[in-house]
Amino acid sequence: MCRKRKTQTDRKVSKRLKTEKNSTDLCFPQDTCGLNGSEDQTDLADFSSPGNENEDTDSHHFTSDQSKVQSDEVEGPLIGDHETQESEGGEADLHKYLVGCKKNPGHRQFIPVETFTKKHLPEGLQDNDLYKLIKLTADLTVRVDVTMSSPKTTQPYPFSNMSERRILRTGSGSVRNVNKFQDGVLQDLGNIYKNDDYTKCWCRECVGSNSPSNVWWEFKVNTAKHVVFDDIEANHTTLRLFYDRDDGSPVVSIDKVSIDKVSVEQDRCELKCVTCDETLGNKLMGMWKHFQKVWGEVCDKYRDSRSQHKLTFIVSHPHGCSKQVSVGQWKDRLELGELRSKFTYTTCTCPGSSGAQVLCLGYRYYTYSDLVHSGSFKSGLNYSGVGRVF
């Protein structure tokens, strides 16, 4: 059976619940496409504030059934079930958890990346630019595999009691900030930045080689803090890229991963990764640049209508299996000050979806992947970590 761990994070915030009109309780699209139809820590950097927003509110509130999410100047806990996939049998057993899933039996509201079309979007939003953005988001989505649970924490953490057990945990993440280096010099900024830590590639193969490459690509992967907690876990983390279908997807992996930035409060982790594979490095760089361009265009196009549509989409690896798209709506926005917000949403997720990028149409994020999927309430509503959105 699928197993999810529960964790609690205390929050001291000055906040108000921000919601908007015209919402729905349904995930969509409601068709038969899905998995069954196919085979000590450092907070993330602060940013300046661009201004305030004035938006409509309605009567939908976080309730006790939604695991005590507080509002209206109340200090209190946020409790929910995180959605990593645990597998004692390793990767070989992941399909078993998929078939036996109780949260979304049949997975009919997950659409395989390869079969996702504009028709899977709601009427009025079957737009080429939005479709392109979802496909580009999928290109940058990775499966995050962790085989070690850190023993070095006294903080509330869903796997802190499992450090003696070597089981596979899978989540999801997203690639961003892809940069090429040569002899330690960043190539895309007119050679004005030099990485003083490295003048040769620092992937595992190069570190053990007498002739390491002098050209490499560095990139970041955003995921949830509870997926990769610290450097102990990062040292036992592998990323699988381009896992778009169960049969026939090439196994493209990155096994040199370190923690760049983390935030327990925001449930966010930024991993630093490296490759000296020229084909892979150039491919990721091209995808990232294309994503940035389309992302900005779509944000501008839907900024004024975001309160009407409230569309939210996620690309993730449910149960550690192949990449899937889910489309729904966000329900609540909980403001935490300094532009920090959490969202709840109907967009479908499963164990294995933790850490996936959560994109709310028409909102800009400071670092593109600021919002990551964090967990699910007993009510069935899902929720993000904390991100900076405007």
JOURNOR-V915351 format. One record per pair of residues at least 6 apart in sequence whose ideal C-beta (glycine too) atoms are under 7 Angstrom apart, sorted by the first residue. I is the first residue (numbers start at 0). J is the second residue. D is the distance in Angstrom with one decimal. If there is no record, write none. Layout:
i	j	d
I	J	D
I	J	D
This chain:
i	j	d
0	99	5.7
1	84	7.0
1	96	5.1
1	99	6.7
1	100	5.6
1	101	6.5
1	350	4.8
2	85	5.3
3	80	4.3
3	81	6.2
3	82	6.0
3	350	5.8
4	81	5.8
4	157	3.5
4	158	6.3
5	78	6.8
5	80	5.6
5	157	6.7
6	81	6.1
6	155	5.4
6	156	6.3
6	157	4.2
6	225	6.5
7	76	5.1
7	78	5.0
7	155	5.2
8	77	5.5
8	155	6.2
8	263	7.0
8	264	6.7
9	76	5.8
10	77	5.9
10	264	6.9
11	74	5.2
12	335	4.7
12	336	6.3
13	72	6.4
13	336	5.6
14	70	6.4
14	333	6.1
14	334	5.2
14	335	5.3
14	336	6.6
15	70	6.8
15	71	7.0
15	334	5.7
16	60	6.0
16	61	6.7
16	70	4.1
16	331	6.3
16	333	5.8
17	54	6.6
17	56	6.7
17	332	4.3
17	334	5.3
18	56	5.5
18	57	5.2
18	59	5.2
18	331	5.2
18	332	6.5
19	54	5.7
19	55	5.3
19	57	6.8
19	306	4.3
19	309	6.4
20	55	5.1
20	57	5.1
20	306	6.8
21	307	5.8
22	59	6.6
22	309	5.8
22	328	5.9
22	330	5.7
23	328	5.8
24	345	6.3
25	345	6.4
26	108	4.7
26	325	7.0
26	327	4.5
26	345	4.9
26	346	6.5
26	347	4.8
27	121	5.8
27	326	6.1
27	327	6.5
28	119	4.8
28	326	6.4
29	108	6.8
30	107	6.9
31	107	5.6
32	110	4.8
32	114	6.0
33	105	6.7
33	106	4.2
33	107	4.5
33	108	6.4
33	109	4.4
33	110	6.4
34	97	6.1
34	106	3.8
34	109	5.3
34	317	6.5
34	320	6.6
34	323	6.2
35	105	5.1
35	106	5.5
37	111	4.4
37	114	6.7
37	244	6.9
38	244	6.9
38	245	4.5
38	246	4.9
40	261	5.0
40	263	5.7
41	260	6.0
41	261	6.3
42	262	4.8
43	260	4.9
43	262	4.9
43	265	6.5
43	267	6.1
43	269	6.9
44	260	7.0
46	365	4.9
46	387	6.1
48	337	7.0
48	338	5.8
49	389	5.4
52	389	7.0
54	306	5.8
55	306	6.1
59	330	6.1
59	331	6.3
60	70	6.6
61	68	3.8
61	70	5.9
61	331	6.1
64	377	6.5
64	378	4.8
65	376	4.5
65	378	5.1
65	380	6.0
66	78	4.5
66	79	4.9
66	376	4.9
66	377	6.4
67	75	6.3
67	76	5.9
67	78	5.8
68	77	5.7
68	333	6.8
69	75	4.1
70	333	6.6
79	374	4.1
79	375	6.3
79	376	5.2
79	382	6.1
80	374	5.3
80	375	5.3
81	157	5.3
81	225	5.1
81	353	5.5
81	373	6.7
81	374	4.4
82	348	5.8
82	349	6.6
82	350	4.9
82	351	6.8
82	352	5.0
82	353	4.4
82	372	6.9
82	374	5.7
82	375	5.9
83	168	4.8
83	169	6.5
83	170	4.9
83	226	5.9
83	350	6.3
83	351	6.9
83	353	4.8
84	93	6.8
84	96	6.0
84	168	6.9
84	169	4.6
84	318	5.1
84	319	4.9
84	350	4.1
84	351	3.9
85	166	5.7
85	168	5.4
86	92	4.8
86	93	5.7
86	96	6.5
86	166	6.4
86	167	4.6
86	319	6.9
87	166	4.9
89	167	4.9
90	167	6.5
90	319	7.0
93	318	5.6
93	319	4.1
93	320	5.7
94	320	6.5
96	318	4.7
96	350	6.9
97	318	4.1
97	320	5.2
100	106	6.9
100	318	6.5
100	349	6.0
102	349	5.6
103	347	5.9
103	349	5.6
106	317	6.7
108	325	6.0
108	347	4.5
109	317	6.1
109	323	4.0
109	325	5.4
109	347	6.3
110	119	5.3
110	323	6.4
110	324	4.7
111	244	6.8
111	321	6.7
111	323	6.0
112	137	4.6
112	243	4.9
112	322	4.6
112	323	6.9
112	324	6.1
113	243	5.8
113	244	5.7
115	133	6.9
115	324	4.8
117	125	4.3
117	130	4.7
118	125	6.7
119	326	6.5
120	129	6.7
120	130	6.8
120	326	6.5
124	308	6.2
124	310	6.1
128	293	6.5
128	296	5.9
128	297	5.2
128	300	6.4
129	297	5.8
131	293	5.4
132	293	5.0
132	294	6.2
132	297	4.9
133	312	5.8
133	324	6.2
135	286	6.7
135	289	5.9
135	290	4.4
135	293	5.8
136	314	5.2
136	356	6.4
136	358	6.5
137	314	4.6
137	322	5.9
137	324	6.5
138	286	4.8
139	173	5.2
139	174	4.3
139	286	5.9
139	287	6.8
139	290	6.1
140	171	6.3
140	173	5.6
140	314	4.4
140	315	6.9
140	322	5.8
140	355	6.8
141	172	5.1
141	174	6.2
141	220	6.2
141	238	4.7
141	239	6.3
141	240	5.2
142	169	5.9
142	171	6.4
142	239	4.3
142	242	5.5
142	316	4.3
142	319	6.3
143	169	6.6
143	170	4.5
143	171	6.3
143	172	4.7
143	222	5.2
143	226	5.6
143	227	6.6
143	236	6.5
143	238	6.1
143	354	6.0
144	167	6.3
144	169	5.5
144	236	6.6
144	237	4.6
144	239	6.6
145	168	4.7
145	226	6.6
145	227	6.0
145	232	5.4
145	235	6.2
145	236	5.1
146	165	6.1
146	167	5.8
146	235	4.7
147	231	6.2
147	232	5.4
147	235	3.6
148	158	4.3
148	161	4.4
148	162	4.8
148	164	7.0
148	232	6.9
149	162	6.5
149	228	5.0
149	229	5.0
149	231	4.4
149	232	5.1
150	162	3.6
151	229	6.8
151	231	6.3
152	159	5.3
152	228	6.6
154	263	6.0
156	225	6.7
156	228	6.1
157	225	5.4
169	316	6.6
169	319	3.6
169	351	5.2
170	222	5.8
170	223	6.3
170	226	3.6
170	351	6.6
170	353	4.3
170	354	4.1
171	222	6.9
171	315	4.2
171	316	4.9
171	351	6.7
171	352	5.8
171	353	6.8
171	354	4.9
171	355	3.8
172	220	4.5
172	221	6.0
172	222	3.6
172	238	7.0
172	354	5.0
173	220	6.7
173	221	5.4
173	356	4.2
173	368	4.6
174	218	5.6
174	220	5.6
174	283	6.0
174	287	6.7
175	219	5.3
175	221	6.4
175	287	6.4
175	367	5.5
175	368	5.5
176	218	6.0
176	219	4.6
177	216	6.2
177	218	4.2
177	283	4.7
177	284	4.4
177	287	4.3
178	185	5.6
178	187	6.1
178	216	6.8
178	217	5.4
179	186	4.5
179	187	6.5
179	216	5.3
179	280	6.4
179	284	6.5
180	186	6.7
180	194	5.9
180	215	5.4
180	217	6.3
181	213	6.2
181	214	4.9
182	198	5.6
182	213	5.2
183	193	5.2
183	194	4.7
183	197	5.9
183	198	4.0
184	190	5.2
184	193	5.1
185	192	4.2
185	194	6.9
199	205	6.3
199	211	4.0
199	212	6.7
199	213	5.7
200	211	5.2
200	212	4.2
200	215	3.7
200	273	6.6
200	275	4.1
201	255	6.9
201	273	5.6
202	215	7.0
202	255	4.8
202	273	5.0
202	274	6.1
202	275	5.7
203	254	5.9
203	255	5.1
205	211	3.6
205	212	5.6
205	275	6.0
212	275	4.0
214	275	6.4
215	273	5.8
215	274	6.7
215	275	4.2
216	274	5.4
216	280	3.2
216	283	6.7
216	284	6.6
217	271	6.7
217	273	5.4
218	272	5.4
218	283	6.0
219	259	6.3
219	269	5.4
219	270	6.5
219	271	6.2
220	238	6.2
220	270	4.4
220	272	5.8
221	267	6.8
221	269	5.6
221	356	6.9
221	368	4.0
221	371	6.1
222	268	5.3
222	270	6.7
222	354	3.3
222	371	6.3
223	266	5.2
223	267	6.7
223	268	6.4
223	353	4.9
223	354	4.0
223	371	5.1
223	373	5.8
223	384	6.1
224	261	5.6
224	262	6.5
224	263	5.8
224	266	4.7
224	267	5.8
224	268	4.7
225	266	6.2
225	353	6.6
226	268	6.7
226	353	5.3
226	354	4.5
227	233	5.5
227	236	5.6
227	268	5.0
227	270	6.4
229	258	6.3
230	257	6.2
230	258	4.9
233	256	5.0
233	257	5.4
233	258	5.1
233	270	6.4
236	256	4.7
237	252	5.4
237	253	6.9
237	254	4.9
238	252	6.5
238	253	4.3
238	256	6.6
238	272	6.7
239	250	6.9
239	251	7.0
239	252	5.5
240	251	4.4
240	253	6.9
241	248	6.3
241	249	6.5
241	251	5.2
242	248	5.1
242	316	6.7
242	321	5.6
242	322	5.8
243	321	6.2
243	322	5.2
244	321	5.1
245	320	6.2
245	321	4.8
248	321	6.8
251	279	6.8
253	272	5.2
253	274	6.1
255	272	6.7
255	273	5.3
256	270	5.1
256	272	5.5
257	270	6.9
257	271	5.0
258	268	6.8
258	270	6.6
259	269	4.5
259	270	6.3
259	271	4.1
260	269	4.3
261	267	7.0
261	268	4.9
264	385	6.5
265	384	5.2
265	385	3.8
266	373	4.8
266	384	3.6
266	385	6.9
267	371	6.0
267	384	5.3
274	280	5.5
294	367	6.4
298	361	6.5
298	363	5.0
301	308	6.9
301	360	5.0
301	361	3.9
302	361	4.8
304	361	6.6
305	360	5.8
305	361	2.7
305	362	6.4
308	360	5.8
309	328	4.4
309	329	5.3
310	326	7.0
310	328	6.2
310	360	4.1
311	327	5.6
311	328	5.9
311	329	4.5
311	344	4.6
311	346	4.7
311	357	6.5
311	358	6.7
311	359	5.0
312	324	6.6
312	325	6.8
312	326	4.8
312	346	6.5
312	358	5.6
313	325	5.2
313	346	5.2
313	348	6.4
313	352	6.7
313	355	5.1
313	357	5.7
313	372	6.1
314	322	6.2
314	324	5.4
314	355	6.4
315	323	6.4
315	348	6.5
315	351	6.7
315	352	3.9
315	355	3.6
315	372	6.8
316	322	6.0
316	351	5.2
317	323	5.6
317	349	3.8
317	351	4.8
317	352	5.8
318	349	6.0
318	350	6.0
318	351	4.7
319	351	4.9
325	346	5.2
325	347	4.3
325	348	6.8
326	346	6.5
327	344	5.7
327	345	3.9
327	346	3.4
327	347	6.4
328	344	6.5
328	345	5.4
329	342	4.7
329	343	6.7
329	344	4.2
329	359	5.3
330	343	4.8
330	344	6.1
330	345	6.5
330	380	6.4
331	342	6.9
331	343	4.6
332	340	5.3
332	342	5.5
333	340	6.3
333	341	4.5
334	340	5.4
335	341	6.8
335	385	6.1
338	387	4.8
338	388	6.7
338	389	5.6
339	385	5.1
339	387	5.9
340	386	6.5
340	388	5.3
341	382	6.3
341	383	5.6
341	385	5.5
342	357	6.7
342	359	6.2
342	370	6.6
342	382	7.0
342	383	4.8
343	380	4.9
343	381	6.7
343	382	4.8
344	381	5.5
345	380	6.9
346	381	6.4
348	372	5.7
348	375	6.4
348	381	5.1
352	372	5.2
353	372	5.9
353	373	6.9
353	374	7.0
354	371	5.3
354	372	6.5
355	371	6.5
355	372	4.6
356	368	4.7
356	370	7.0
356	371	6.2
357	370	4.2
357	371	6.3
357	372	5.5
357	383	4.8
362	388	4.7
363	388	6.8
363	389	5.6
364	370	6.3
364	386	6.0
364	387	6.6
364	388	5.4
365	387	4.4
369	386	3.4
369	387	5.3
369	388	6.6
370	383	4.7
370	384	6.7
370	386	3.8
370	388	6.8
371	383	6.5
371	384	5.0
372	381	6.8
372	383	6.1
373	382	5.7
373	383	5.6
373	384	4.3
374	382	5.9
375	381	5.0
376	382	6.6
